[in-house]
Amino acid sequence: MTPQELRAFCLSFAAAVEEFPFGPETSVFKVLGKMFALTGLDARPLTVNLKCDPEDAVRLRADHPGLIVPGWHMNKRHWNTVTVDGALPARLVEELIEDSYDLVVAGLPRAERLRLDRP
C-alpha cells in the first residue's frame, strides 16, 4: 500500500477527514472528531497507528512480529503500529483500518452514529 492508497482508503469512510494537529508531517484521520488512524505518510517504512480490540491487538502482534507492534506513543493496550510496506497482505491492512474506524464509531454517542448511517 502506497502513502496515497493509505490516505485514500482512510478517507473512503463516512465522515472521515484528515487533519494535522501534530504538524504537517503527521496525518491524523478522524471520524466526527475522534482519531482512528495516525501516520507519517512520508515515513519509511510507512506505518500507521490503528485502534484495536485489546485481545486482537495481542494476537496480531504475536502473529506478525515486527510488522504489528504496540502503538508508538499511544495506549499500547488499545493501539497497534502496523507496518504498511507490502510485507503484510493489503487486505489485512485494509481490514485493520476498517476495524479501527468501526471501533471509534462504536464509541460515539448514538445520535452521531445515526448521522453516519444517513446518505
Secondary structure, 3 states (H helix, E strand, C coil): CCHHHHHHHHHCCCCEEEECCCCCCCEEEEECCEEEEEECCCCCCCEEEEECCHHHHHHHHHHCCCCEEECCCCCCCCEEEEECCCCCCHHHHHHHHHHHHHHHHHCCCHHHHHHHHCC
